[in-house]
Amino acid sequence: MKTNNIFSILLLAVATLVLSGCSDWLDYTPKDKTTAEQQFSTRAGFYTAVNGVYNRLASTTLYGNTLSYGAIDLMGQRYEAGTNQYSPKYLWSGFKYTNSTLQSSLNYVWQEAYQTILNANVILQGVDEQKGVLPDIDKNLIKGDLLALRAFLHFDMLRLFGTVYSKDSQTPVIPYNDSTEPKAYDLLSSKEIVYDHLLPDLNAAEQCLKAADPIQTVGVTEENNDDNDNYRSYRQMRLNYFAVALLKARVYQWAGDTDNALLEAQKITDNEDVKHLLPFVNPDKLLGNTYNPDRIFSTEVLFGVFNSERSDIYKNVFDGANLNSTDMYRPYAGYIEKLFPNQADYRFQSQWIHNGSYYNFGKFKEVTYDASASPLFAVLMPLMRISEAYYIAADCMKKKGDMAGAVNYLNAILNKRGATPLNASASASEFDQQLKLEYIREFWGEGQIFFMFKRTFSSIGGVFNGNISNQWSSVNPTTAVYVLPTPSSEKENR
């Protein structure tokens, strides 16, 4: 980025600490450092700023659409593309990244991600500069939450715009912005991003959160604390201590660092406290509840974003009863039966709604509840969940030659889903197929499926493809498919 472009974004970083429609933000428009110092002169001011930065994640540009159930799942071949060659469905499904509509969308994703990162950096600088404002526990909590957020967003920009790590980890791909200094940031290679920036940020976040995060002892908590505020509550909506461990496992897995990925994943899978504090979904409560079922399995969510408009997603995108086939997103007729050969699977029963010859995706369907006691799962967009740690551990065990251990980790989730466990004598290829299918069943609508295919540089065909019904057709793995072009706005500013 050119220096003047970064400087303009920096000025906006504090100014955009106000988000319209969010009551947690103060009603002002900062214009200079003095105003920022006023914002960070109180504990409440810091937490208001943190809330606003995290709330940006729920924008439709980021995880409220594009990077959850929208473009990223279209690229992952989750839905029929249709025949309208000008529709976003068709363009994203066909990887038409040079199309002007898609170029505009990618520009917005890039700009919103780096703007949010810069906002986080402004707050982190305030934590270091404003002495005596925050108790140590809050200082550690805020620093941990924001260092992790900075890493989280950079990692997804790397997964989108970076090379396939196993094929090329040396080509410069994206910048890593870890300050508020108005300067041009060099493009770094995937290896530099991972080992020189992402992991140091995550290790620092982990140390901060280890000293302060209440999730380690009391879980996520959905109530005010002893100070009669909720600043340390609702830890599922922050990159908490356990979420950081999973994010580190994701990063190591992306880099092909099997031993470290396994160590981080086992901080979740082999931790008895996690099993107690973040229990697996109770099938009796889930399947026996037609009034307000927890379709996102919220007790297992390690990190998600608050989205007050989540109930609109099903109505506007997936509702087969009220949308025409051109507008709605759905896999081809017969696909879901192939994906779920065992229809006793809790995910099939709770997240897919039968509609004629099709099934509609219902994970985000509106939840009915008493307005005086709305459940968190009605507004939560899940982005990280416990099952991923088991999948990573299973993948690592297989790579280390321990097929029995790999099958055990995978079956731990299959058993918790009421699904058919994998045979203990399964071959490596049978295991790989089942693991990929589990990513699809588990993370539909959560932004992970395309990245799984990219990481493994896999073709997307047969039972992996919800767009193309011809079993002999598939998307072949190429850099044109898996490496998105650097947004034009970024290239123009260099």
Buried (B, 14 or more C-beta within 10 A) or exposed (E): BEEEBBBEBBEEBBBBBBBEEBEBBBEEEBEEEEBBBEBBEEBEBBBBBBBBBBBBBBBBBBBBBBBBBBBBBBBBBBBBBBEEEEBBBBBBBBBBBEBEEBBEBBBBBBBBBBBBBBBBBBBBBBBEEBEEBBEEEBBBBBBBBBBBBBBBBBBBBBBBBBBBBEEBBEBBBBBBBBBBEBEBBEBBBBBBBBBEBBBEBBBBBBBBBEBBBBBBEEBBBEEEEEEEEBBBBBBBBBBBBBBBBBBBBBBBBBBEBBEBBBBBBBBBBEBEEBEEBBEBBBBEEBBEEEEBBBBBBBBBBBBBBBBEEBBEBBBBBBBBEEBEEEEBBBBBBEBBEBBBEEEEBBBBBBBBBEBEEBBBBBBBBBBEEEEEEEBBBBBBBBBBBBBBBBBBBBBBBBBEEBBEBBBBBBBBBBEBBBBBBBEEEBEEEEBBBBBBBBBBBBBBBBBBBBBBBBBBBBBBBBBBBBBBBEEEEBBEBEEEBBBBBBBBBBEEBE
